[in-house]
Amino acid sequence: MHVPDGFLDTPTSVATGLVAAAAVGLALHRTRRTGIDERTAPLLPLVTTVVFAAQMVNFPVAAGTSGHLMGGVLAAMLLGPALGLLCLSVVLVVQAVVFADGGLTALGTNITLMGVVAIAAGWGVARLAQRLLPRRPWSVVAAAALGAFVSVPAASLAFGLLFAVGGQAPLPLDAVLASMVGWHALIGVGEALITAVVVAVVMATRPDLVHGARPAPRATRPSEAVPA
């Protein structure tokens, strides 16, 4: 999934860089505002390390691209979507700078695809599934698996759309879309299984550490507002 240098033109790379910078900025702002509780703090470096290791296991897909586990929904389920995005961003920066895994000019694109799009799509699906499923521990695991599965083809589809706008490689768009979405749908199955196993293990031992198992914050009704 790592997009190399030169795959997208300069305007598209700049645009995705701005999207990534804005998303990371919002995540940092939210993290500063809410803080990191004592349950999440020790989990942050552990999850970052696990996602980093998982993303280093690449296997070829087609047309010079590669596939691997993303870990976005796994990070979001354990840390929350904001910290999950920061976790993914750190992983992608280290991989690009130290291991040349993904281009430096494509760093914004990779953060947008594997961080912003994957987490937004996967986290949204997981939370929706939790609303529909019974309130049981297994529902958190099932929702995490479903969200993880959706996150992978969603990110690959987003790449296909970016390629349609600013693709530089001489490849037919329909072939790129079919290859990326098709193969990454299969990769999504593995992503779902691994995410489910990790979330299930944590749920069985320390369910309080799973951010996705906590109830969503309830919106404050006007009648519940504290008068000044």
C-alpha positions as CSV (number, residue, x, y, z in Angstrom):
1,M,0.0,0.0,0.0
2,H,2.9,2.4,0.5
3,V,2.8,4.8,-2.4
4,P,6.3,5.5,-3.8
5,D,7.7,8.9,-5.0
6,G,6.5,9.8,-8.5
7,F,3.3,7.8,-8.5
8,L,1.1,10.9,-8.2
9,D,1.8,14.3,-9.6
10,T,2.9,17.3,-7.5
11,P,-0.5,19.0,-7.0
12,T,-2.1,15.7,-5.8
13,S,0.8,15.0,-3.5
14,V,0.6,18.6,-2.1
15,A,-3.1,18.3,-1.6
16,T,-2.8,15.0,0.3
17,G,0.0,16.5,2.3
18,L,-2.3,19.3,3.4
19,V,-5.0,16.8,4.3
20,A,-2.6,14.7,6.3
21,A,-1.2,17.8,8.1
22,A,-4.7,19.0,9.0
23,A,-5.8,15.6,10.3
24,V,-2.6,15.2,12.4
25,G,-3.0,18.7,13.7
26,L,-6.6,18.0,14.7
27,A,-5.6,14.7,16.4
28,L,-2.8,16.5,18.3
29,H,-5.3,19.2,19.4
30,R,-7.8,16.6,20.6
31,T,-5.2,14.7,22.4
32,R,-3.9,17.8,24.2
33,R,-7.5,18.7,25.1
34,T,-8.5,15.3,26.5
35,G,-5.1,14.2,27.7
36,I,-3.8,10.6,27.8
37,D,-5.2,8.7,30.8
38,E,-3.0,6.3,32.8
39,R,-4.6,3.2,31.1
40,T,-3.7,4.4,27.6
41,A,-0.2,5.9,28.2
42,P,1.6,2.5,28.6
43,L,-0.4,1.1,25.7
44,L,0.7,3.8,23.2
45,P,4.3,2.7,22.6
46,L,3.3,-1.0,22.6
47,V,0.6,-0.5,19.9
48,T,3.0,1.7,17.9
49,T,5.6,-1.0,18.0
50,V,3.2,-3.8,17.0
51,V,1.8,-1.7,14.1
52,F,5.3,-0.9,12.9
53,A,6.3,-4.5,12.9
54,A,3.2,-5.6,11.2
55,Q,3.6,-3.0,8.4
56,M,7.1,-4.1,7.7
57,V,5.9,-7.5,6.4
58,N,5.2,-6.6,2.8
59,F,4.1,-8.8,0.0
60,P,3.7,-7.7,-3.7
61,V,0.3,-6.9,-5.1
62,A,0.8,-5.5,-8.6
63,A,2.1,-2.6,-10.7
64,G,4.9,-1.8,-8.4
65,T,2.7,-1.5,-5.3
66,S,2.7,-3.8,-2.2
67,G,0.3,-5.0,0.4
68,H,0.6,-5.4,4.1
69,L,-1.3,-5.2,7.3
70,M,-2.2,-1.5,8.1
71,G,-3.2,-1.7,11.8
72,G,-5.2,1.5,11.7
73,V,-8.4,0.1,13.2
74,L,-6.4,-2.0,15.7
75,A,-4.7,1.2,16.9
76,A,-8.0,3.1,17.0
77,M,-9.8,0.3,18.9
78,L,-7.1,0.3,21.5
79,L,-6.1,3.9,21.7
80,G,-9.0,5.9,20.1
81,P,-9.1,7.3,16.6
82,A,-7.0,10.5,17.4
83,L,-4.2,8.6,19.1
84,G,-4.5,5.9,16.5
85,L,-3.9,8.4,13.7
86,L,-0.8,9.8,15.6
87,C,0.4,6.2,16.1
88,L,0.1,5.4,12.4
89,S,1.7,8.7,11.4
90,V,4.8,8.0,13.5
91,V,5.1,4.6,12.0
92,L,4.8,5.9,8.4
93,V,7.3,8.7,9.1
94,V,9.9,6.3,10.5
95,Q,9.4,3.9,7.7
96,A,9.7,6.6,5.0
97,V,12.8,8.3,6.6
98,V,14.7,5.3,7.9
99,F,13.6,2.4,5.7
100,A,12.6,4.2,2.5
101,D,9.3,2.4,2.7
102,G,7.0,4.8,0.9
103,G,8.3,8.0,-0.8
104,L,9.1,11.2,1.1
105,T,7.1,13.3,-1.3
106,A,4.3,10.7,-0.9
107,L,4.4,10.8,2.9
108,G,1.2,12.9,3.0
109,T,-0.5,10.5,0.6
110,N,0.4,7.5,2.7
111,I,-0.7,9.1,6.0
112,T,-3.9,10.2,4.3
113,L,-4.6,6.7,2.9
114,M,-3.4,4.4,5.7
115,G,-4.1,6.8,8.6
116,V,-7.0,9.2,7.8
117,V,-9.1,7.1,5.3
118,A,-8.5,3.7,6.9
119,I,-9.2,4.9,10.4
120,A,-12.1,7.1,9.5
121,A,-13.8,4.3,7.4
122,G,-12.9,1.4,9.8
123,W,-13.7,3.3,13.0
124,G,-17.0,4.5,11.6
125,V,-18.0,1.0,10.6
126,A,-16.9,-0.5,13.9
127,R,-18.9,2.1,15.9
128,L,-22.0,1.6,13.7
129,A,-21.7,-2.2,14.2
130,Q,-21.4,-1.8,18.0
131,R,-24.7,0.2,17.9
132,L,-26.4,-2.6,16.0
133,L,-25.0,-5.6,17.9
134,P,-25.9,-6.7,21.4
135,R,-23.9,-5.0,24.2
136,R,-21.6,-8.0,24.8
137,P,-17.8,-8.2,24.8
138,W,-17.8,-10.3,21.7
139,S,-19.6,-7.5,19.9
140,V,-16.5,-5.3,20.4
141,V,-14.4,-8.0,18.8
142,A,-16.8,-8.5,15.9
143,A,-17.1,-4.7,15.3
144,A,-13.3,-4.4,15.3
145,A,-12.9,-7.2,12.8
146,L,-15.6,-5.7,10.5
147,G,-14.0,-2.2,10.7
148,A,-10.6,-3.6,10.0
149,F,-11.8,-5.5,7.0
150,V,-13.5,-2.4,5.5
151,S,-10.5,-0.1,6.2
152,V,-8.2,-1.9,3.8
153,P,-10.3,-1.8,0.6
154,A,-11.4,1.7,1.5
155,A,-7.8,3.0,1.6
156,S,-7.0,1.2,-1.7
157,L,-10.2,2.7,-3.3
158,A,-9.1,6.1,-2.1
159,F,-5.7,5.5,-3.7
160,G,-7.5,4.6,-7.0
161,L,-9.4,7.8,-6.9
162,L,-6.2,9.8,-6.3
163,F,-4.5,7.9,-9.2
164,A,-7.4,8.9,-11.4
165,V,-6.8,12.6,-10.5
166,G,-3.1,12.7,-10.5
167,G,-1.6,9.4,-11.5
168,Q,1.8,9.6,-13.2
169,A,2.6,6.0,-13.9
170,P,1.5,4.8,-17.4
171,L,-1.0,2.3,-16.1
172,P,-4.7,2.0,-17.1
173,L,-7.0,3.2,-14.3
174,D,-9.4,0.2,-14.4
175,A,-6.5,-2.2,-14.0
176,V,-5.1,-0.2,-11.0
177,L,-8.5,-0.1,-9.4
178,A,-9.2,-3.8,-10.0
179,S,-5.8,-4.8,-8.7
180,M,-5.7,-2.6,-5.7
181,V,-9.3,-3.1,-4.4
182,G,-9.4,-6.8,-5.4
183,W,-6.2,-7.8,-3.7
184,H,-6.7,-5.5,-0.7
185,A,-10.2,-7.0,-0.1
186,L,-8.3,-10.3,0.5
187,I,-5.7,-8.5,2.6
188,G,-8.6,-7.1,4.6
189,V,-9.6,-10.6,5.7
190,G,-6.2,-11.0,7.3
191,E,-6.3,-7.6,8.8
192,A,-9.7,-8.4,10.3
193,L,-8.5,-11.7,11.7
194,I,-5.4,-10.3,13.4
195,T,-7.3,-7.2,14.7
196,A,-10.0,-9.5,16.1
197,V,-7.4,-11.8,17.8
198,V,-5.5,-8.9,19.4
199,V,-8.7,-7.1,20.6
200,A,-10.1,-10.4,21.9
201,V,-7.0,-11.1,23.9
202,V,-7.0,-7.6,25.5
203,M,-10.8,-7.8,26.1
204,A,-10.3,-11.1,27.9
205,T,-7.6,-9.8,30.2
206,R,-8.0,-6.0,30.5
207,P,-11.2,-4.8,28.8
208,D,-10.7,-1.4,30.4
209,L,-7.7,-0.9,28.0
210,V,-9.8,-1.2,24.9
211,H,-10.9,2.3,23.9
212,G,-13.5,0.9,21.5
213,A,-15.2,-0.9,24.3
214,R,-16.0,2.3,26.2
215,P,-19.4,3.9,25.5
216,A,-19.4,6.8,23.1
217,P,-19.6,10.2,24.8
218,R,-23.2,11.2,25.1
219,A,-24.1,14.6,23.6
220,T,-25.2,17.1,26.2
221,R,-28.8,18.1,25.8
222,P,-29.8,21.8,26.2
223,S,-31.8,20.9,29.3
224,E,-28.8,19.2,30.8
225,A,-26.5,22.2,30.4
226,V,-25.2,23.6,33.6
227,P,-26.4,27.3,34.0
228,A,-23.7,29.9,34.3
